[in-house]
Amino acid sequence: MEIVNRTENKLLNRVEISFKWQHIGKSTPSRKDVMDLVKTLEPGSNPELIVVKDCSTRFGQPLTTGLAFIYSTEDAMKVEPDYIFKRHESLRSSPAADETAQGGDE
């Protein structure tokens, strides 16, 4: 993965990374793969606070480009729309989501 642009957005408390990933001879990377790689590119980042947006693969080319946001706090993440949270729900392992799924308010 190659970082095309890295910007610190202090107003929204996040780091914005534009990337391109050459995956010659391999399948198209999943959002989980992208999140895992972004986590390694930004040491100290919390995987629960990473959002992958605009992930796009060119037809006939082993090239995927996209944008990833790494938020500093959960509160800062509230600027994202609800569909983004639903899209990333299956990629995260949040203990709060596990408790509500088990019926924690008995």
N, CA, C and O atoms as a DFTB+ gen file, in Angstrom:
424 C
 N C O
     1  1       0.857      -1.172       0.000
     2  2       0.000       0.000       0.000
     3  2       0.900       1.231       0.000
     4  3       1.903       1.296       0.712
     5  1       0.520       2.179      -0.801
     6  2       1.266       3.433      -0.886
     7  2       0.366       4.576      -0.420
     8  3      -0.772       4.709      -0.870
     9  1       0.894       5.396       0.484
    10  2       0.141       6.558       0.943
    11  2       0.357       7.680      -0.057
    12  3       1.484       8.123      -0.280
    13  1      -0.739       8.133      -0.658
    14  2      -0.671       9.210      -1.639
    15  2      -0.635      10.555      -0.923
    16  3       0.118      11.454      -1.297
    17  1      -1.468      10.678       0.116
    18  2      -1.556      11.939       0.860
    19  2      -1.947      11.632       2.302
    20  3      -2.826      10.806       2.546
    21  1      -1.298      12.292       3.254
    22  2      -1.638      12.143       4.670
    23  2      -1.847      13.534       5.242
    24  3      -0.947      14.374       5.211
    25  1      -3.050      13.768       5.766
    26  2      -3.406      15.077       6.294
    27  2      -3.931      14.935       7.712
    28  3      -4.726      14.042       8.002
    29  1      -3.488      15.811       8.587
    30  2      -4.037      15.850       9.946
    31  2      -5.116      16.918       9.976
    32  3      -4.829      18.105       9.820
    33  1      -6.352      16.496      10.176
    34  2      -7.484      17.411      10.244
    35  2      -7.759      17.675      11.724
    36  3      -8.461      16.905      12.379
    37  1      -7.202      18.764      12.241
    38  2      -7.319      19.068      13.669
    39  2      -8.728      19.506      14.044
    40  3      -9.141      19.338      15.192
    41  1      -9.460      20.058      13.104
    42  2     -10.818      20.501      13.375
    43  2     -11.730      19.310      13.692
    44  3     -12.580      19.393      14.578
    45  1     -11.548      18.204      12.962
    46  2     -12.371      17.016      13.171
    47  2     -11.649      15.934      13.983
    48  3     -12.175      14.831      14.134
    49  1     -10.465      16.227      14.503
    50  2      -9.689      15.288      15.325
    51  2      -9.474      13.948      14.624
    52  3      -9.764      12.889      15.180
    53  1      -8.955      14.013      13.380
    54  2      -8.694      12.789      12.650
    55  2      -7.509      12.965      11.712
    56  3      -7.117      14.082      11.375
    57  1      -6.955      11.842      11.306
    58  2      -5.917      11.796      10.287
    59  2      -6.574      11.219       9.040
    60  3      -7.240      10.186       9.109
    61  1      -6.391      11.880       7.906
    62  2      -6.990      11.451       6.646
    63  2      -5.885      10.914       5.743
    64  3      -4.915      11.615       5.452
    65  1      -6.037       9.679       5.306
    66  2      -5.026       9.035       4.473
    67  2      -5.646       8.644       3.132
    68  3      -6.610       7.880       3.084
    69  1      -5.082       9.176       2.046
    70  2      -5.440       8.735       0.696
    71  2      -4.416       7.684       0.309
    72  3      -3.213       7.889       0.476
    73  1      -4.892       6.553      -0.210
    74  2      -3.970       5.463      -0.507
    75  2      -4.249       4.856      -1.873
    76  3      -5.323       5.025      -2.451
    77  1      -3.240       4.142      -2.367
    78  2      -3.434       3.274      -3.525
    79  2      -2.682       1.986      -3.236
    80  3      -1.583       1.989      -2.682
    81  1      -3.308       0.891      -3.626
    82  2      -2.802      -0.436      -3.297
    83  2      -2.740      -1.263      -4.571
    84  3      -3.768      -1.555      -5.182
    85  1      -1.541      -1.637      -4.965
    86  2      -1.336      -2.529      -6.109
    87  2      -1.426      -3.959      -5.585
    88  3      -0.627      -4.345      -4.732
    89  1      -2.372      -4.750      -6.072
    90  2      -2.521      -6.138      -5.623
    91  2      -2.409      -7.082      -6.810
    92  3      -3.355      -7.783      -7.169
    93  1      -1.232      -7.078      -7.403
    94  2      -0.963      -7.893      -8.585
    95  2      -0.942      -9.368      -8.193
    96  3      -0.228      -9.769      -7.274
    97  1      -1.739     -10.169      -8.904
    98  2      -1.788     -11.598      -8.656
    99  2      -2.595     -11.989      -7.429
   100  3      -2.606     -13.160      -7.048
   101  1      -3.267     -11.038      -6.806
   102  2      -4.073     -11.314      -5.611
   103  2      -5.487     -10.796      -5.836
   104  3      -5.750     -10.036      -6.768
   105  1      -6.384     -11.221      -4.966
   106  2      -7.761     -10.747      -5.074
   107  2      -7.874      -9.321      -4.538
   108  3      -6.962      -8.814      -3.883
   109  1      -8.991      -8.695      -4.823
   110  2      -9.243      -7.342      -4.338
   111  2      -9.289      -7.357      -2.811
   112  3      -9.981      -8.193      -2.229
   113  1      -8.565      -6.447      -2.149
   114  2      -8.565      -6.441      -0.687
   115  2      -9.926      -6.030      -0.126
   116  3     -10.611      -5.178      -0.691
   117  1     -10.302      -6.643       0.985
   118  2     -11.560      -6.301       1.649
   119  2     -11.352      -5.058       2.508
   120  3     -10.219      -4.622       2.715
   121  1     -12.440      -4.495       3.003
   122  2     -12.335      -3.349       3.901
   123  2     -11.562      -3.722       5.158
   124  3     -10.816      -2.903       5.696
   125  1     -11.734      -4.943       5.624
   126  2     -11.014      -5.417       6.816
   127  2      -9.516      -5.436       6.540
   128  3      -8.725      -5.037       7.394
   129  1      -9.116      -5.897       5.349
   130  2      -7.700      -5.899       4.973
   131  2      -7.146      -4.483       4.958
   132  3      -6.041      -4.234       5.440
   133  1      -7.920      -3.557       4.402
   134  2      -7.489      -2.155       4.339
   135  2      -7.371      -1.583       5.746
   136  3      -6.402      -0.889       6.056
   137  1      -8.359      -1.873       6.604
   138  2      -8.307      -1.372       7.989
   139  2      -7.081      -1.905       8.724
   140  3      -6.421      -1.161       9.450
   141  1      -6.775      -3.188       8.540
   142  2      -5.619      -3.784       9.204
   143  2      -4.319      -3.142       8.732
   144  3      -3.417      -2.899       9.533
   145  1      -4.224      -2.869       7.442
   146  2      -3.007      -2.256       6.912
   147  2      -2.883      -0.802       7.342
   148  3      -1.779      -0.340       7.631
   149  1      -3.985      -0.079       7.388
   150  2      -3.955       1.319       7.846
   151  2      -3.504       1.368       9.305
   152  3      -2.765       2.267       9.707
   153  1      -3.955       0.393      10.088
   154  2      -3.566       0.329      11.503
   155  2      -2.053       0.186      11.637
   156  3      -1.455       0.787      12.530
   157  1      -1.427      -0.599      10.764
   158  2       0.021      -0.768      10.830
   159  2       0.758       0.473      10.316
   160  3       1.880       0.748      10.740
   161  1       0.127       1.221       9.402
   162  2       0.769       2.427       8.870
   163  2       0.732       3.584       9.868
   164  3       1.598       4.458       9.842
   165  1      -0.267       3.586      10.744
   166  2      -0.396       4.624      11.770
   167  2      -0.214       3.969      13.136
   168  3      -1.193       3.526      13.737
   169  1       1.010       3.901      13.633
   170  2       1.240       3.254      14.924
   171  2       0.468       3.955      16.047
   172  3       0.385       5.182      16.092
   173  1      -0.089       3.154      16.942
   174  2      -0.834       3.710      18.061
   175  2      -2.290       4.004      17.749
   176  3      -3.017       4.498      18.611
   177  1      -2.725       3.711      16.537
   178  2      -4.123       3.975      16.190
   179  2      -5.004       2.843      16.698
   180  3      -4.596       1.682      16.717
   181  1      -6.207       3.195      17.106
   182  2      -7.181       2.231      17.609
   183  2      -7.992       1.705      16.422
   184  3      -8.597       2.503      15.705
   185  1      -8.025       0.387      16.191
   186  2      -8.772      -0.143      15.035
   187  2     -10.271       0.135      15.127
   188  3     -10.960       0.113      14.107
   189  1     -10.784       0.394      16.319
   190  2     -12.206       0.712      16.485
   191  2     -12.529       2.122      15.978
   192  3     -13.697       2.461      15.788
   193  1     -11.495       2.943      15.758
   194  2     -11.696       4.331      15.345
   195  2     -11.247       4.584      13.907
   196  3     -11.035       5.733      13.521
   197  1     -11.100       3.523      13.111
   198  2     -10.694       3.646      11.710
   199  2     -11.922       3.469      10.822
   200  3     -12.707       2.537      11.001
   201  1     -12.073       4.387       9.855
   202  2     -13.175       4.330       8.898
   203  2     -12.577       4.336       7.494
   204  3     -11.771       5.206       7.161
   205  1     -12.976       3.358       6.667
   206  2     -12.512       3.288       5.278
   207  2     -13.632       3.811       4.392
   208  3     -14.760       3.319       4.438
   209  1     -13.305       4.816       3.584
   210  2     -14.288       5.423       2.688
   211  2     -13.752       5.409       1.262
   212  3     -12.546       5.300       1.040
   213  1     -14.651       5.520       0.313
   214  2     -14.306       5.677      -1.104
   215  2     -13.311       4.630      -1.593
   216  3     -12.382       4.965      -2.327
   217  1     -13.484       3.387      -1.206
   218  2     -12.617       2.306      -1.643
   219  2     -13.073       1.876      -3.043
   220  3     -14.219       1.463      -3.221
   221  1     -12.187       1.970      -4.027
   222  2     -12.572       1.724      -5.401
   223  2     -11.486       0.933      -6.125
   224  3     -10.304       1.259      -6.023
   225  1     -11.890      -0.110      -6.860
   226  2     -10.967      -0.921      -7.647
   227  2     -11.271      -0.709      -9.117
   228  3     -12.433      -0.737      -9.524
   229  1     -10.234      -0.498      -9.918
   230  2     -10.387      -0.281     -11.347
   231  2     -10.647      -1.600     -12.055
   232  3     -10.004      -2.604     -11.749
   233  1     -11.570      -1.610     -12.987
   234  2     -11.882      -2.816     -13.747
   235  2     -10.687      -3.200     -14.609
   236  3     -10.160      -2.381     -15.361
   237  1     -10.268      -4.455     -14.490
   238  2      -9.173      -4.954     -15.304
   239  2      -7.799      -4.562     -14.805
   240  3      -6.797      -4.908     -15.430
   241  1      -7.728      -3.851     -13.697
   242  2      -6.441      -3.432     -13.146
   243  2      -6.337      -3.880     -11.692
   244  3      -7.322      -3.810     -10.956
   245  1      -5.184      -4.330     -11.274
   246  2      -5.010      -4.711      -9.874
   247  2      -4.650      -3.492      -9.007
   248  3      -3.619      -3.483      -8.334
   249  1      -5.507      -2.475      -9.034
   250  2      -5.247      -1.230      -8.312
   251  2      -6.505      -0.808      -7.554
   252  3      -7.575      -0.651      -8.143
   253  1      -6.364      -0.629      -6.260
   254  2      -7.453      -0.137      -5.425
   255  2      -7.016       1.178      -4.812
   256  3      -5.914       1.286      -4.275
   257  1      -7.884       2.180      -4.892
   258  2      -7.609       3.473      -4.268
   259  2      -8.705       3.760      -3.251
   260  3      -9.799       3.201      -3.321
   261  1      -8.398       4.623      -2.322
   262  2      -9.414       4.947      -1.326
   263  2      -8.947       5.990      -0.330
   264  3      -7.887       6.601      -0.465
   265  1      -9.785       6.163       0.670
   266  2      -9.569       7.163       1.706
   267  2      -9.885       6.518       3.042
   268  3     -10.915       5.860       3.190
   269  1      -9.010       6.701       4.009
   270  2      -9.233       6.161       5.348
   271  2      -9.113       7.296       6.360
   272  3      -8.228       8.146       6.265
   273  1     -10.023       7.288       7.328
   274  2      -9.999       8.266       8.415
   275  2      -9.644       7.545       9.701
   276  3     -10.202       6.491      10.004
   277  1      -8.716       8.114      10.459
   278  2      -8.345       7.575      11.758
   279  2      -8.684       8.637      12.789
   280  3      -8.017       9.667      12.882
   281  1      -9.731       8.374      13.564
   282  2     -10.195       9.339      14.564
   283  2      -9.417       9.186      15.855
   284  3      -8.914       8.107      16.167
   285  1      -9.320      10.284      16.608
   286  2      -8.589      10.254      17.870
   287  2      -9.469       9.783      19.018
   288  3      -8.973       9.162      19.958
   289  1     -10.774      10.070      18.958
   290  2     -11.689       9.661      20.024
   291  2     -12.997       9.164      19.417
   292  3     -13.307       9.430      18.256
   293  1     -13.753       8.436      20.233
   294  2     -15.062       7.963      19.790
   295  2     -16.022       9.129      19.595
   296  3     -16.884       9.097      18.717
   297  1     -15.866      10.145      20.414
   298  2     -16.722      11.325      20.317
   299  2     -16.506      12.043      18.984
   300  3     -17.454      12.555      18.388
   301  1     -15.253      12.078      18.518
   302  2     -14.941      12.733      17.241
   303  2     -15.564      11.983      16.068
   304  3     -15.835      12.577      15.025
   305  1     -15.791      10.683      16.234
   306  2     -16.364       9.865      15.169
   307  2     -17.838      10.152      14.919
   308  3     -18.386       9.694      13.917
   309  1     -18.477      10.880      15.779
   310  2     -19.909      11.136      15.663
   311  2     -20.269      11.970      14.440
   312  3     -21.451      12.108      14.122
   313  1     -19.283      12.529      13.746
   314  2     -19.563      13.300      12.532
   315  2     -19.900      12.391      11.348
   316  3     -20.435      12.853      10.341
   317  1     -19.586      11.098      11.471
   318  2     -19.869      10.147      10.398
   319  2     -21.358       9.809      10.380
   320  3     -21.977       9.710      11.440
   321  1     -21.942       9.630       9.198
   322  2     -23.358       9.247       9.108
   323  2     -23.586       7.819       9.604
   324  3     -22.647       7.027       9.691
   325  1     -24.825       7.500       9.924
   326  2     -25.183       6.198      10.484
   327  2     -24.830       5.033       9.568
   328  3     -24.435       3.971      10.050
   329  1     -24.966       5.213       8.252
   330  2     -24.689       4.093       7.352
   331  2     -23.221       3.678       7.399
   332  3     -22.899       2.520       7.132
   333  1     -22.336       4.598       7.733
   334  2     -20.913       4.264       7.866
   335  2     -20.709       3.351       9.066
   336  3     -19.944       2.390       8.991
   337  1     -21.391       3.645      10.181
   338  2     -21.283       2.796      11.365
   339  2     -21.823       1.393      11.074
   340  3     -21.243       0.399      11.509
   341  1     -22.941       1.318      10.335
   342  2     -23.522       0.016       9.999
   343  2     -22.601      -0.760       9.063
   344  3     -22.482      -1.980       9.182
   345  1     -21.953      -0.065       8.136
   346  2     -21.056      -0.714       7.185
   347  2     -19.847      -1.331       7.897
   348  3     -19.375      -2.401       7.513
   349  1     -19.351      -0.648       8.938
   350  2     -18.164      -1.107       9.642
   351  2     -18.490      -1.977      10.861
   352  3     -17.581      -2.468      11.530
   353  1     -19.772      -2.169      11.150
   354  2     -20.196      -2.938      12.323
   355  2     -19.612      -4.349      12.335
   356  3     -19.107      -4.804      13.361
   357  1     -19.679      -5.027      11.219
   358  2     -19.203      -6.411      11.158
   359  2     -17.674      -6.500      11.197
   360  3     -17.125      -7.569      11.467
   361  1     -16.990      -5.396      10.932
   362  2     -15.525      -5.392      10.922
   363  2     -14.933      -5.127      12.300
   364  3     -13.744      -5.353      12.525
   365  1     -15.755      -4.653      13.210
   366  2     -15.273      -4.290      14.544
   367  2     -15.686      -5.353      15.555
   368  3     -16.641      -6.100      15.343
   369  1     -14.954      -5.400      16.643
   370  2     -15.300      -6.313      17.734
   371  2     -15.461      -5.486      19.002
   372  3     -14.594      -5.487      19.876
   373  1     -16.575      -4.788      19.087
   374  2     -16.791      -3.912      20.221
   375  2     -17.511      -4.654      21.340
   376  3     -18.535      -5.289      21.090
   377  1     -16.995      -4.589      22.581
   378  2     -17.634      -5.293      23.684
   379  2     -19.022      -4.740      23.998
   380  3     -19.884      -5.488      24.461
   381  1     -19.259      -3.461      23.759
   382  2     -20.577      -2.866      24.027
   383  2     -21.618      -3.490      23.102
   384  3     -22.748      -3.734      23.525
   385  1     -21.259      -3.750      21.861
   386  2     -22.193      -4.350      20.913
   387  2     -22.489      -5.801      21.314
   388  3     -23.606      -6.281      21.122
   389  1     -21.497      -6.492      21.865
   390  2     -21.700      -7.868      22.305
   391  2     -22.679      -7.935      23.469
   392  3     -23.519      -8.834      23.518
   393  1     -22.582      -6.987      24.414
   394  2     -23.457      -6.977      25.580
   395  2     -24.906      -6.724      25.182
   396  3     -25.813      -7.366      25.712
   397  1     -25.137      -5.792      24.250
   398  2     -26.516      -5.500      23.836
   399  2     -27.093      -6.652      23.039
   400  3     -28.299      -6.894      23.101
   401  1     -26.265      -7.372      22.289
   402  2     -26.734      -8.515      21.521
   403  2     -27.153      -9.664      22.444
   404  3     -28.022     -10.459      22.085
   405  1     -26.548      -9.754      23.614
   406  2     -26.880     -10.815      24.545
   407  2     -28.026     -10.444      25.462
   408  3     -28.422     -11.247      26.306
   409  1     -28.565      -9.255      25.317
   410  2     -29.680      -8.822      26.161
   411  2     -29.209      -8.429      27.544
   412  3     -29.668      -8.979      28.546
   413  1     -28.284      -7.468      27.597
   414  2     -27.663      -7.055      28.842
   415  2     -28.585      -6.366      29.823
   416  3     -28.193      -6.193      30.977
   417  1     -29.804      -5.957      29.434
   418  2     -30.685      -5.221      30.343
   419  2     -31.776      -6.122      30.894
   420  3     -32.948      -5.747      30.864
   421  1     -31.431      -7.282      31.390
   422  2     -32.415      -8.222      31.947
   423  2     -32.801      -7.844      33.350
   424  3     -33.618      -8.524      33.970
